[in-house]
Amino acid sequence: MVKVIPASRATPEHTRVNDASRVLKRFYVAERQIMRVLAGWLVKTSPVEIKFQIAGDLWQTSRNADALRTRVLELRYPRRDVDKKYDVDVMAFTAELPKAESLAEFLAGVYDVALPALVDAYEDYLSRADALNDAPTVYAIRHIVADKRLQIERMRDALHNAPETVERWRDYLRRYLASIGGYSGMADKTPAPTDHPCAGRPEYAIPLTTQRDERFRPSLYHLPHENKYDKAGAQAWKRIESLDKRVAMQVWSAISHFNEIWAAEVPASVLYEIHEQPWDFYLDLARWAWDEARHSMMGFRAMQGWGWNVPDLIPYGRSQYLAMAPLPPAQRLALLYYYEEGLLRSGTKQTEIKILESAGDDGSTHDMDYDWADEAIHVSYGFKWLKHLLGDDNAGQAELKRLTDEARAVMADFVTAHKDHPEATLAPYFDKLYGVVEAMTFEIPDDGLDISWAPVVADESVLQEL
């Protein structure tokens, strides 16, 4: 026999460091995989407002995953095995989420099943955690729960409009999650729903085509610099330019920003398709995709602020994604990097800001200023990760140039192949938009602005037409 004194307090079961580390790693894997799922479906989502939210939730989820990953590493520092031996049950469940057969199913699966269950799992963890001993985890999870609740609430309207047929998908996912003991793995496991009608669906693949919001008229392009064969569209745009270079820049920047959604789709698709990269690779691509979606939101907000009927007036193009989708992921990223790096190298953003300042358009100037800040970060992402993927040597640099030149040629070939496509002309948009813009113009003192400007393009011969 030995002597002891009474325990200072009782503690719940399964709350020691190893227990906490195991559960938090499962949470991390869940967040990491949901991030990937959101990235994959960003491309396939058409409604503008839902696409914007998915992009934001993708980024928030990456931050949530990063907080959990950091905490797992802290709990048994300097152990570094957080990205090894992912829990197969959590991986298998989250792999079912992108297999939805419609957007309604996808939203119901993620926002009605996966995220609410994750919130419940977090709340259960908090109810058992020692708020003193495990304070960093408690702090992180409370903030993650706040994010998740807002994500679910923001998608509530879309979920209310979901058809009743999605209930079968919800039922399948709930049963699947129960069969693995929930996200924590600590609940009683139920039989796997292998005989469910929704079981056995094929793996999700990034689509090679994308459809824009059905409220918009179909369009391949959005501004005249994309299609050198559209002479009528270029002439219609010149009418808008004739009002004033400031007016033209205000309109151009809003339309261009709104159509940057393709630049969100590229890093999102790369995030989904490239596996087994360092964690920061996925963290940076999630931010890149969200930033570009924010830029699209900037343009949408500006045009709504002018009182425009955006779907009726504005082309919502998709040529960039259609041309780039068949390319390997690294090549898609290389072309996006070419555009972004070119904007900074040429000083295009600074020039655009000067013109918008001359117009006295505080809102558009503000948007472009933050766009410029974001693009500088994106160039650093592209530089870092293309070196990582292709090699940090002469051969890697040569491969980057080859991929970029080839991708630019693919873009040019796409334009040529579609020069007679019914969705290739922009004149109907700009002819109608001219009257709207002209009616809004008013005079301000001339500040003598004397500045030239040109966009960054894949096919530089198009600049001769502008």
N, C-alpha and C positions, 0 to 999 in steps of 0.2 A: 504494500500500500504506500501511496505518496500523499502529500498534503498540498492542497490548492485553496484559493479563495474563490468565491462565486464569480461567474463571468460578469463583466461590466455591463453587458447588455446582450440580448438575443439578436441574431441576424438572420435574415431570410436565407433559405437554401439557394444554391446556384448563383451566389453573388460574389464569390471570391474572384481574384484577378483572372485566373485561367477561365473561369466560367464567363465572366464579363467579356474577356477577349474573344472567346469562341462565338458568343452571341453577336457581339458587335461586328465581327468579321462577316457573319451571315448577313447582317444589316448592310454592311458595306457592299457586299456582293450584290445584294438586291438593288441598292441604289445605283451601283455601277451599271448593272444590266438594264434597269429601267431607263437610265440615261441613254444607253445604246438603242433601246427600243424606240424612244421618242425621236432620236436622230433618224432612225430608219423610216419612220412614218412621217417625218416632216416633209420629205419629198413627195409623198403620196397624198398629202392633205391639200385640198383645194380651197375651202372657204378661208378668206383672208384673216378674219378675226381669230379663228381656231388655229390657223397656221402660226400666227403671231404668238399665241399663248403656248403652243407646243414648243416653240423655239425658246421662250422664256423659261418654261418648266424644265427643258433640257439643260439649260445653263444652271438653274438653281439646283437641279438634281446632281449635277457634277460637283457643285460646291458642297452639297450634303454628303456625297460619297467621299469627298476629300477630307471633310471633318472627321468622319468615322474612320477612314483609313489612317489618318494621323493619330487618332486616339488608340487604335489597335497597336500601332507601332510603339506608342508611349508605354503601354501597359506592361510590356516585357522588353523594354529597351536594353540592349541594342538589337534585339531580334528583328530580322528584316523579311520575314516570310509571309507578309500580308498578301502578296500577289502570287502566292503559290498554293496549290491544292484548294481551289475554291470548292465550296460545298456543292456537291453534285445535285442535291435536291433543289436548292435555291436556283442553281443554274438551269435545271430542267423546267422548273415552274416559269421562270421569267422568259425562257425560250418559247413558251406557248403564247405569250402576249402579242407578239407581232403577227401571229397567224390569223388574226381577225380577217374576216372576208369583206368587211366594209368599214368605212370610217365610224359609223354608229357603233359597230361591234368593238372597234378599237378603243374608242372613248369610254364605252361602258366597261370594258375589261380593265383599262388602266385606272380610270377615275371613279368607277363605282365598285371595283373589287380590289385591285392591287394596292392602290394608295390608301383607301380606308383601312384595309387590313394592316398595312404598314404602320399607320397612325396608331391602331390598337396595340400593335406589338411594341411600339415605342412607349406608349402609355403604361403598358404592363411592366416594361423595363424600369420606367421611372418610379412606379409604385413599389418596386422591390429594392431599388438602388439606395445606397447610403449617400445622402446628399453631401456629406462631408468628405468621406473617403474617395468617392467617385465623382467629385464635384465637376471636373472638366467634362466628363461624359454627360452629366445631367445638364450642364449648360448647353452643350452642343445639341443634344436631343431636343431640348425645349425649343431651340431655334429651328431645328429641322421640322418639328411638328407644326410650328407656326407656318412655315413655308408650305407644308403639305396641305394643311387645312385651307389656305388661301388658293392653292392650285385646284383643289376639289371644288371650292365654292365658285371660282371664276368659270369653271366649266359646267356649272349647274344648268344654265339655260340650254346648252347643247344636249345635255343628258336628258332633260325633260322632254325634248323632242325626239328622242330615240324610239324607233318602232318596237313593238312588243316582242318581235322575233329575236331581239338581242338577249332576251332573258335566258335562252338556252346557253348562250356563250358565257354569261355571268355565272350560271349554275355550274358549268364545267370548270371554270377557273376557281370558283370557291371550293369545289370538291377536290380539285388538284392541290390547292394550297393546304387544305385540311389533311390530305394524304401524306404531306411531308412534315406535319406537326407545326404548321404555321412558319412564319419567317424565323422565329427563334429556334424552331425544332423541338421545343419543350412541351408542346401540347400533345395529347394523345393522337396517334396517327390513325387515319381511317383508310379503307381500301382505295387504291388508286382507281380513278374513273376511266379505266382503259376501254370499257365498253360503251362509253358515252358517245352520242352522235357527233360531238365536236372533236373527239380524239382522233389522232392520226393525220392531222392536216399537214400539208407540205411546208417545208421551211420557207420563211419569208425572204424575198430577194428585193434589193433596191430596183425600182422600176426604171426602164430605159426611156420611158416617156413620162411627161408630167402634164396634168390638166390644171388650168387656172380656174379661179372662182367662176362658176357658171353665170354669175350676174354680169360678168364682163363679156364683151364680144371677143371671139377668138382672134388672137394676134400673135404673129411670130416675133415681131420686133416692137420697140417702144420709142426709138429716136432715130433720126436719119443717118447717124454715123454707123449704124449697124448694117445697112443694106445699100450698097452703092448703085444697085439697079433700080431702086425706087425713086425715079426722077420726079414723079408727081408728088410723092411724100416730101422730098427735099424742097420742092418749090412751095408747097403748102407751109412748111416750117419757115421758109424765108419770109413769108408774110408776117409771121409772129416776130421774127427777128427785126423786121422793118419798123416795128413799133418803137423799139429801143433795145440796145444791147442789155440793159439792166432788166427789162421785162423778160427778154428771152432767157437770161440766166435764172431768173426767179422760176419761170415755168420749167426750164430744162432741169434744174436741180431737183425740183419736186418730182417730176416724172422719173428722172434717173434714180433718185433715192427709192421711190416706191418699187421700181423694178429691180432693185438690188436683191430681191428675194432669191434669185438664182445663186447669188454669192453666198447665201446661207445654206442653200441646198447642197452645194459642193462640199464644204467641210463636214456637213452632217452625213452625207453619203460616204465620205472617206472614213469618218469615225466608225460608221456601222460596218464597213467592209474590211478594214485592215485590222488584223488581230495581233495579239502578243507584242504590243509596243509598250514603251515605258508609260506609266500612269500620266505623266505630264503631257504626253502626246494627246491623250483623249481630253484632258482638262483644257488644253489650249484650243483644240478644235471645237469643243462645246462653246467656249467663249467666242470664238470666231463666228460660229453659226449664229449665235444670239446677237452679236454686234451687227451683223449684216441684216438680220431680221429687224433690229431696232432702226436701222437706216431706212428700211422699207416702211416701217411705221412712221418715221419722220416725214417722208413724202406723203403718205396717206393722210396724216394729220394736217399737213400744210394745205393740201388741196381741199380737205373738208373745212379747214379754217377759212378758205376763200369762198365757201358755200357751193363748191362744185359738186355736181352729180358724178362722182368719180367713175363708176362703172360705165356710164354713158359716154363720158368724154375722153377717158384716158386708156391708151393701149397697155395691156398687161402681158408683156412678151414672155416667150419661153424658148427662143431659139438657142440661147447659150446652153441651157441644160440639155435640150434635145441633141445638140451637136456634141456636147462633151460626155454625155452619159455612157456611150459605149467605150470610152477610153478607160485605161487602167486608173485606179484611184490616185496613184502618185502623179500621173500625167494631168489629171483634172486639177489637182492641187498646184501643179507647176504653172498651169495657165492662169489660175486665179492669182497666184503670186506675181506673175508677169504683169497683170493689170494693176495690182495694188502697188507693186514696187515702182511701176511706171508713173503712177499718179504722184508719188512722193518725189521721185527723181526729177520729173519735169516741172515741179512746182504748181501743178494744176490746181490743187486744193487751195493754195494760197491765192492764186489768181481768182478763183471762183469767189472766195471770201471778199476780196477787194471789190469785185463787181457788185456783190450782194450788199456790202456796206454802202457803196455808192447809191444803191437803190433805196437805202433807208429801211431795208427789210430785216428788222431785228430777229424775227423768228427764223427765217431761212439762214441768216448768218450764224445764228446760234446752232442750228442743226449742222451746218457745214463745218463749223469749228470743232464740234464733238466728233463728227465723221472723220475729220483729219486726225484727231487724237487717236481714234480707234484704228485707222488704217496704218498708222505708224507701228502700233502693236502687232497688227496682222503681218506686216512685212517681217518683223522679227520672228513671228511664228513660222512663216514660210521659209525663211532663211535657215532657221534652226532645224526644222523637221525634214525639209528636203535634203539637207546635208546628211541627216541621220538616215534617211531612206535610200539615198543614192550614193553616199560616200563623200567624205570630206577630203577629196584629193582631186587631181586634175581629171581623172576619169569620171568622177562624180559630177564635176562642173560641166564636162563635155556632155554627159548624159542629160543633165538638166537643160542645157541648151538644145540638145536634140529633141527632147520631149516637148519643150516649149515651142520650138519652131514647127514641129510636126502638128502640135495641137492648134497653133495659129493657122496652119494650112487646112486643117480639118474644119475650122470655123469658116474660112474663106470658101472652101468647097461646099459647105452646107448652104451658104448664102447663094452661091451660083446654082446649086441644085434646086433651090426653092425660089428662084427669082420670079417665076410666074405663078407661084402659089397664091391662092385667093386671100390668104391671111398675111401676105407680105407687104401690102401697101398701107402707108400711114396717112395718106391724103384725107380719107374720110374723117379721121380723128382731128387732124390739125385744121382742116377747113371749118369744122364745127367749133373747135376750141378757139380759133381766132376771134370769132364774134364775141365769145364770152370774155376773153382776155381784153380785147379792145374796149369793151364797155366798162371795164374796171379801171382803166388807166387814168392817171391824173398827173399834173405837172408838179415838179419840184425844181429848185434851183440847180443849174448845171454846174457840177464841180469840176468839169474839164477832164473827166476820166479818159485816159488814153492808154488802152491796154488790149493786147491780143490774147486769144485763148483757143485751145483746141483740145478735144477729148483724147484719151488714150484708147487706141483701137487695136484689134488683132490684125486687120488688113489695112496697112497705112495708105494704100491707094485710095481708100474712101475719102481721105481728108481733102483730096483734090476736088471733090464734088461739093464740099461744104463752104 
